[in-house]
Amino acid sequence: MDQDTAKKLLVDGGTFIFLGVPEETVFGIDMQCWNTEEDFRGIKMIPPGLHYIFYSGVSKGTGDVSPR
């Protein structure tokens, strides 16, 4: 992403706040997916428009991922 696009998204883009998420939860938006860490609080610089946001918990004991 170039600097001009980043500046525009910082001002005009959306922010999704997702607090209290356990570590290793699978979290994603559109076609991007991440495993959360301890300090995860959400994402920013989301382009305007409709988006698909999803998450899936992970078992601490077995590491199995629940369905989305």
N, CA, C and O atoms as CSV, one atom per row, in Angstrom:
chain,resi,resn,atom,element,x,y,z
A,1,MET,N,N,0.853,-1.164,0.000
A,1,MET,CA,C,0.000,0.000,0.000
A,1,MET,C,C,0.904,1.234,0.000
A,1,MET,O,O,1.839,1.332,0.795
A,2,ASP,N,N,0.616,2.164,-0.895
A,2,ASP,CA,C,1.441,3.372,-0.935
A,2,ASP,C,C,1.024,4.344,0.175
A,2,ASP,O,O,-0.041,4.196,0.775
A,3,GLN,N,N,1.863,5.321,0.434
A,3,GLN,CA,C,1.659,6.241,1.550
A,3,GLN,C,C,0.388,7.083,1.382
A,3,GLN,O,O,-0.308,7.342,2.363
A,4,ASP,N,N,0.084,7.504,0.176
A,4,ASP,CA,C,-1.120,8.306,-0.053
A,4,ASP,C,C,-2.388,7.509,0.244
A,4,ASP,O,O,-3.325,8.031,0.847
A,5,THR,N,N,-2.416,6.248,-0.178
A,5,THR,CA,C,-3.571,5.385,0.103
A,5,THR,C,C,-3.716,5.160,1.601
A,5,THR,O,O,-4.827,5.204,2.129
A,6,ALA,N,N,-2.600,4.918,2.296
A,6,ALA,CA,C,-2.631,4.708,3.745
A,6,ALA,C,C,-3.166,5.946,4.466
A,6,ALA,O,O,-3.973,5.818,5.386
A,7,LYS,N,N,-2.736,7.119,4.069
A,7,LYS,CA,C,-3.222,8.356,4.696
A,7,LYS,C,C,-4.720,8.530,4.464
A,7,LYS,O,O,-5.455,8.918,5.372
A,8,LYS,N,N,-5.168,8.241,3.245
A,8,LYS,CA,C,-6.594,8.374,2.930
A,8,LYS,C,C,-7.432,7.399,3.759
A,8,LYS,O,O,-8.481,7.776,4.280
A,9,LEU,N,N,-6.976,6.144,3.887
A,9,LEU,CA,C,-7.725,5.160,4.671
A,9,LEU,C,C,-7.699,5.478,6.160
A,9,LEU,O,O,-8.654,5.173,6.874
A,10,LEU,N,N,-6.625,6.083,6.630
A,10,LEU,CA,C,-6.547,6.460,8.042
A,10,LEU,C,C,-7.616,7.496,8.371
A,10,LEU,O,O,-8.202,7.471,9.453
A,11,VAL,N,N,-7.869,8.408,7.429
A,11,VAL,CA,C,-8.863,9.461,7.632
A,11,VAL,C,C,-10.273,8.975,7.282
A,11,VAL,O,O,-11.207,9.178,8.058
A,12,ASP,N,N,-10.431,8.338,6.124
A,12,ASP,CA,C,-11.755,7.977,5.606
A,12,ASP,C,C,-12.163,6.530,5.859
A,12,ASP,O,O,-13.341,6.194,5.733
A,13,GLY,N,N,-11.220,5.676,6.212
A,13,GLY,CA,C,-11.509,4.259,6.394
A,13,GLY,C,C,-12.201,3.971,7.716
A,13,GLY,O,O,-12.266,4.828,8.597
A,14,GLY,N,N,-12.710,2.772,7.841
A,14,GLY,CA,C,-13.407,2.358,9.048
A,14,GLY,C,C,-12.488,1.683,10.050
A,14,GLY,O,O,-11.357,1.312,9.734
A,15,THR,N,N,-12.999,1.532,11.271
A,15,THR,CA,C,-12.297,0.840,12.351
A,15,THR,C,C,-13.263,-0.168,12.957
A,15,THR,O,O,-14.425,0.156,13.203
A,16,PHE,N,N,-12.795,-1.378,13.198
A,16,PHE,CA,C,-13.597,-2.416,13.847
A,16,PHE,C,C,-12.922,-2.755,15.167
A,16,PHE,O,O,-11.814,-3.290,15.178
A,17,ILE,N,N,-13.584,-2.445,16.282
A,17,ILE,CA,C,-13.030,-2.705,17.614
A,17,ILE,C,C,-13.572,-4.044,18.097
A,17,ILE,O,O,-14.781,-4.274,18.093
A,18,PHE,N,N,-12.673,-4.917,18.509
A,18,PHE,CA,C,-13.006,-6.291,18.890
A,18,PHE,C,C,-12.242,-6.597,20.175
A,18,PHE,O,O,-11.149,-7.161,20.122
A,19,LEU,N,N,-12.808,-6.228,21.342
A,19,LEU,CA,C,-12.108,-6.319,22.625
A,19,LEU,C,C,-12.354,-7.653,23.322
A,19,LEU,O,O,-13.381,-8.296,23.110
A,20,GLY,N,N,-11.400,-8.059,24.153
A,20,GLY,CA,C,-11.549,-9.258,24.963
A,20,GLY,C,C,-11.472,-10.555,24.182
A,20,GLY,O,O,-12.069,-11.554,24.584
A,21,VAL,N,N,-10.758,-10.559,23.090
A,21,VAL,CA,C,-10.655,-11.747,22.242
A,21,VAL,C,C,-9.577,-12.677,22.798
A,21,VAL,O,O,-8.446,-12.236,23.000
A,22,PRO,N,N,-9.890,-13.949,23.051
A,22,PRO,CA,C,-8.866,-14.880,23.525
A,22,PRO,C,C,-7.754,-15.070,22.491
A,22,PRO,O,O,-7.989,-14.978,21.287
A,23,GLU,N,N,-6.553,-15.333,22.975
A,23,GLU,CA,C,-5.424,-15.602,22.077
A,23,GLU,C,C,-5.735,-16.784,21.169
A,23,GLU,O,O,-6.465,-17.701,21.545
A,24,GLU,N,N,-5.170,-16.745,19.973
A,24,GLU,CA,C,-5.284,-17.795,18.957
A,24,GLU,C,C,-6.665,-17.898,18.323
A,24,GLU,O,O,-6.913,-18.823,17.549
A,25,THR,N,N,-7.578,-16.966,18.633
A,25,THR,CA,C,-8.857,-16.938,17.935
A,25,THR,C,C,-8.590,-16.611,16.471
A,25,THR,O,O,-7.770,-15.745,16.165
A,26,VAL,N,N,-9.272,-17.293,15.577
A,26,VAL,CA,C,-9.139,-16.994,14.156
A,26,VAL,C,C,-10.082,-15.830,13.857
A,26,VAL,O,O,-11.280,-15.913,14.128
A,27,PHE,N,N,-9.546,-14.753,13.304
A,27,PHE,CA,C,-10.317,-13.553,12.999
A,27,PHE,C,C,-10.033,-13.131,11.571
A,27,PHE,O,O,-8.888,-13.188,11.124
A,28,GLY,N,N,-11.057,-12.711,10.853
A,28,GLY,CA,C,-10.818,-12.296,9.479
A,28,GLY,C,C,-11.815,-11.281,8.978
A,28,GLY,O,O,-12.892,-11.092,9.544
A,29,ILE,N,N,-11.422,-10.635,7.898
A,29,ILE,CA,C,-12.296,-9.710,7.188
A,29,ILE,C,C,-12.082,-9.947,5.701
A,29,ILE,O,O,-10.953,-9.967,5.211
A,30,ASP,N,N,-13.182,-10.125,5.001
A,30,ASP,CA,C,-13.149,-10.406,3.567
A,30,ASP,C,C,-12.284,-11.646,3.306
A,30,ASP,O,O,-12.634,-12.733,3.766
A,31,MET,N,N,-11.189,-11.516,2.596
A,31,MET,CA,C,-10.352,-12.670,2.249
A,31,MET,C,C,-9.063,-12.747,3.077
A,31,MET,O,O,-8.166,-13.522,2.745
A,32,GLN,N,N,-8.960,-11.952,4.152
A,32,GLN,CA,C,-7.774,-11.954,5.012
A,32,GLN,C,C,-8.128,-12.609,6.341
A,32,GLN,O,O,-9.232,-12.431,6.856
A,33,CYS,N,N,-7.187,-13.365,6.891
A,33,CYS,CA,C,-7.438,-14.117,8.119
A,33,CYS,C,C,-6.190,-14.089,8.993
A,33,CYS,O,O,-5.074,-14.187,8.483
A,34,TRP,N,N,-6.371,-13.955,10.312
A,34,TRP,CA,C,-5.260,-13.921,11.256
A,34,TRP,C,C,-5.602,-14.730,12.497
A,34,TRP,O,O,-6.775,-14.941,12.805
A,35,ASN,N,N,-4.566,-15.185,13.212
A,35,ASN,CA,C,-4.720,-15.731,14.556
A,35,ASN,C,C,-4.397,-14.599,15.514
A,35,ASN,O,O,-3.324,-14.002,15.431
A,36,THR,N,N,-5.316,-14.298,16.422
A,36,THR,CA,C,-5.125,-13.157,17.309
A,36,THR,C,C,-4.044,-13.440,18.344
A,36,THR,O,O,-3.762,-14.589,18.686
A,37,GLU,N,N,-3.450,-12.357,18.829
A,37,GLU,CA,C,-2.466,-12.421,19.903
A,37,GLU,C,C,-3.045,-11.726,21.124
A,37,GLU,O,O,-4.156,-11.200,21.073
A,38,GLU,N,N,-2.303,-11.722,22.210
A,38,GLU,CA,C,-2.779,-11.186,23.482
A,38,GLU,C,C,-3.246,-9.733,23.377
A,38,GLU,O,O,-4.237,-9.361,24.005
A,39,ASP,N,N,-2.558,-8.916,22.602
A,39,ASP,CA,C,-2.872,-7.485,22.542
A,39,ASP,C,C,-3.797,-7.095,21.381
A,39,ASP,O,O,-3.908,-5.910,21.066
A,40,PHE,N,N,-4.454,-8.055,20.745
A,40,PHE,CA,C,-5.356,-7.764,19.625
A,40,PHE,C,C,-6.553,-6.955,20.109
A,40,PHE,O,O,-7.192,-7.321,21.096
A,41,ARG,N,N,-6.860,-5.855,19.417
A,41,ARG,CA,C,-7.990,-5.003,19.787
A,41,ARG,C,C,-8.918,-4.701,18.616
A,41,ARG,O,O,-9.959,-4.071,18.799
A,42,GLY,N,N,-8.547,-5.147,17.404
A,42,GLY,CA,C,-9.370,-4.889,16.232
A,42,GLY,C,C,-8.516,-4.508,15.043
A,42,GLY,O,O,-7.304,-4.719,15.044
A,43,ILE,N,N,-9.155,-3.943,14.026
A,43,ILE,CA,C,-8.426,-3.521,12.827
A,43,ILE,C,C,-8.880,-2.125,12.424
A,43,ILE,O,O,-9.979,-1.692,12.771
A,44,LYS,N,N,-8.026,-1.433,11.693
A,44,LYS,CA,C,-8.348,-0.081,11.234
A,44,LYS,C,C,-7.996,0.041,9.758
A,44,LYS,O,O,-7.463,-0.890,9.153
A,45,MET,N,N,-8.301,1.198,9.191
A,45,MET,CA,C,-8.029,1.490,7.786
A,45,MET,C,C,-8.800,0.554,6.851
A,45,MET,O,O,-8.275,0.108,5.831
A,46,ILE,N,N,-10.048,0.264,7.212
A,46,ILE,CA,C,-10.911,-0.586,6.390
A,46,ILE,C,C,-11.527,0.283,5.293
A,46,ILE,O,O,-12.157,1.297,5.597
A,47,PRO,N,N,-11.358,-0.092,4.033
A,47,PRO,CA,C,-11.934,0.709,2.947
A,47,PRO,C,C,-13.462,0.791,3.075
A,47,PRO,O,O,-14.087,-0.140,3.581
A,48,PRO,N,N,-14.064,1.897,2.621
A,48,PRO,CA,C,-15.525,2.015,2.657
A,48,PRO,C,C,-16.188,0.880,1.868
A,48,PRO,O,O,-15.637,0.386,0.884
A,49,GLY,N,N,-17.367,0.483,2.314
A,49,GLY,CA,C,-18.123,-0.540,1.608
A,49,GLY,C,C,-18.553,-1.664,2.528
A,49,GLY,O,O,-18.306,-1.631,3.734
A,50,LEU,N,N,-19.193,-2.651,1.948
A,50,LEU,CA,C,-19.687,-3.815,2.668
A,50,LEU,C,C,-18.560,-4.830,2.836
A,50,LEU,O,O,-17.823,-5.101,1.887
A,51,HIS,N,N,-18.421,-5.394,4.041
A,51,HIS,CA,C,-17.353,-6.351,4.320
A,51,HIS,C,C,-17.901,-7.556,5.073
A,51,HIS,O,O,-18.903,-7.460,5.782
A,52,TYR,N,N,-17.235,-8.681,4.909
A,52,TYR,CA,C,-17.562,-9.923,5.612
A,52,TYR,C,C,-16.549,-10.090,6.738
A,52,TYR,O,O,-15.364,-10.301,6.483
A,53,ILE,N,N,-17.015,-9.996,7.987
A,53,ILE,CA,C,-16.148,-10.144,9.158
A,53,ILE,C,C,-16.525,-11.450,9.843
A,53,ILE,O,O,-17.705,-11.737,10.041
A,54,PHE,N,N,-15.512,-12.243,10.207
A,54,PHE,CA,C,-15.771,-13.543,10.821
A,54,PHE,C,C,-14.743,-13.830,11.907
A,54,PHE,O,O,-13.659,-13.248,11.932
A,55,TYR,N,N,-15.107,-14.737,12.800
A,55,TYR,CA,C,-14.170,-15.208,13.819
A,55,TYR,C,C,-14.521,-16.638,14.174
A,55,TYR,O,O,-15.630,-17.107,13.919
A,56,SER,N,N,-13.562,-17.318,14.764
A,56,SER,CA,C,-13.753,-18.705,15.143
A,56,SER,C,C,-12.867,-19.002,16.343
A,56,SER,O,O,-11.658,-18.772,16.296
A,57,GLY,N,N,-13.456,-19.508,17.411
A,57,GLY,CA,C,-12.694,-19.830,18.607
A,57,GLY,C,C,-11.826,-21.063,18.420
A,57,GLY,O,O,-12.102,-21.915,17.576
A,58,VAL,N,N,-10.770,-21.143,19.228
A,58,VAL,CA,C,-9.845,-22.273,19.185
A,58,VAL,C,C,-9.827,-22.926,20.562
A,58,VAL,O,O,-9.706,-22.236,21.574
A,59,SER,N,N,-9.946,-24.252,20.606
A,59,SER,CA,C,-9.911,-24.999,21.858
A,59,SER,C,C,-8.527,-24.911,22.488
A,59,SER,O,O,-7.522,-25.156,21.821
A,60,LYS,N,N,-8.472,-24.561,23.781
A,60,LYS,CA,C,-7.183,-24.507,24.481
A,60,LYS,C,C,-6.578,-25.895,24.639
A,60,LYS,O,O,-5.358,-26.051,24.605
A,61,GLY,N,N,-7.426,-26.896,24.811
A,61,GLY,CA,C,-6.930,-28.245,25.039
A,61,GLY,C,C,-6.409,-28.947,23.801
A,61,GLY,O,O,-5.329,-29.538,23.814
A,62,THR,N,N,-7.188,-28.877,22.728
A,62,THR,CA,C,-6.825,-29.639,21.528
A,62,THR,C,C,-6.332,-28.776,20.372
A,62,THR,O,O,-5.701,-29.284,19.445
A,63,GLY,N,N,-6.615,-27.473,20.420
A,63,GLY,CA,C,-6.226,-26.598,19.317
A,63,GLY,C,C,-7.181,-26.652,18.141
A,63,GLY,O,O,-6.926,-26.044,17.102
A,64,ASP,N,N,-8.299,-27.390,18.298
A,64,ASP,CA,C,-9.288,-27.478,17.221
A,64,ASP,C,C,-10.001,-26.138,17.046
A,64,ASP,O,O,-10.258,-25.425,18.016
A,65,VAL,N,N,-10.312,-25.812,15.803
A,65,VAL,CA,C,-11.000,-24.563,15.478
A,65,VAL,C,C,-12.481,-24.843,15.307
A,65,VAL,O,O,-12.859,-25.812,14.648
A,66,SER,N,N,-13.334,-23.990,15.904
A,66,SER,CA,C,-14.775,-24.154,15.742
A,66,SER,C,C,-15.198,-23.670,14.356
A,66,SER,O,O,-14.458,-22.930,13.708
A,67,PRO,N,N,-16.374,-24.080,13.899
A,67,PRO,CA,C,-16.851,-23.622,12.585
A,67,PRO,C,C,-17.070,-22.113,12.575
A,67,PRO,O,O,-17.352,-21.510,13.610
A,68,ARG,N,N,-16.939,-21.513,11.397
A,68,ARG,CA,C,-17.154,-20.060,11.263
A,68,ARG,C,C,-18.615,-19.755,11.148
A,68,ARG,O,O,-18.995,-18.591,11.028
